[in-house]
Amino acid sequence: MIYPLPKAVMADVYEGHVSTILSDKVSIPIACDRCDCETEYSIQTLKTLPSISCGHCGHTRKFSQAEFEVLKQFLIQAGFHFSN
């Protein structure tokens, strides 16, 4: 027998409170500060706060904790979730 979802759960679905779990292997494009070209890095790599290099011009810089927090908040607001 099929049972309908409780009203509270259905309200959450309709209000956009459903999250998609992202794999740590998902690639996120990061724009270069120098040439604005994008190079993709996995969430797993970005969690380690690495030095990142542009695939186009070779410019290298450190990926900061603040940038990671902004990325994380953006993904949460867009309905995505990943483990810490």
C-alpha positions in Angstrom: 0.0 0.0 0.0 1.2 3.5 -0.8 1.1 6.1 2.0 1.2 9.9 1.2 3.9 11.9 2.8 2.9 13.8 6.0 1.8 17.4 5.3 4.9 18.9 7.0 7.2 17.0 4.8 5.3 17.9 1.7 5.4 21.6 2.7 9.1 21.4 3.0 9.4 19.9 -0.4 7.3 22.6 -2.0 9.1 25.4 -0.2 12.5 24.3 -1.6 13.9 22.7 1.5 15.2 19.6 -0.4 19.0 19.2 -0.5 21.1 17.4 -3.0 24.2 15.7 -1.5 27.3 16.5 -3.5 30.2 14.1 -3.8 33.6 15.4 -2.8 34.7 14.6 -6.3 32.4 17.3 -7.9 34.4 19.9 -9.7 33.9 23.6 -9.0 35.2 26.2 -11.4 37.5 28.8 -9.8 38.3 32.0 -11.8 41.8 33.3 -12.0 42.5 36.6 -10.3 44.8 37.6 -13.2 43.2 36.5 -16.4 39.6 35.5 -15.3 39.9 32.0 -16.9 38.4 29.2 -14.9 40.1 26.1 -13.7 38.1 23.3 -12.1 39.0 21.9 -8.6 37.2 19.1 -6.7 35.5 20.0 -3.4 37.8 17.4 -1.8 40.9 19.4 -3.0 39.4 22.8 -2.0 38.7 21.5 1.5 42.5 21.2 2.0 42.9 24.9 1.2 45.6 24.3 -1.4 47.6 26.6 -3.6 45.6 26.8 -6.8 47.1 27.5 -10.3 45.4 28.8 -13.4 45.4 26.3 -16.2 45.6 29.2 -18.7 48.2 31.7 -17.4 49.8 29.7 -14.6 49.1 32.3 -11.9 49.3 30.6 -8.5 47.7 31.7 -5.2 46.4 30.2 -1.9 42.8 29.2 -1.7 41.6 30.7 1.7 39.3 29.5 4.4 37.1 32.6 3.8 36.7 31.6 0.1 35.8 28.0 1.2 33.2 29.3 3.6 31.6 31.6 0.9 31.6 28.6 -1.5 30.0 26.4 1.1 27.3 29.0 1.9 26.6 29.5 -1.8 26.1 25.7 -2.3 23.8 25.5 0.8 21.7 28.3 -0.5 21.5 26.6 -3.9 20.1 23.5 -2.2 23.3 21.4 -2.1 24.9 19.7 0.9 28.3 18.0 1.5 30.0 16.6 4.5 32.7 18.5 6.4 
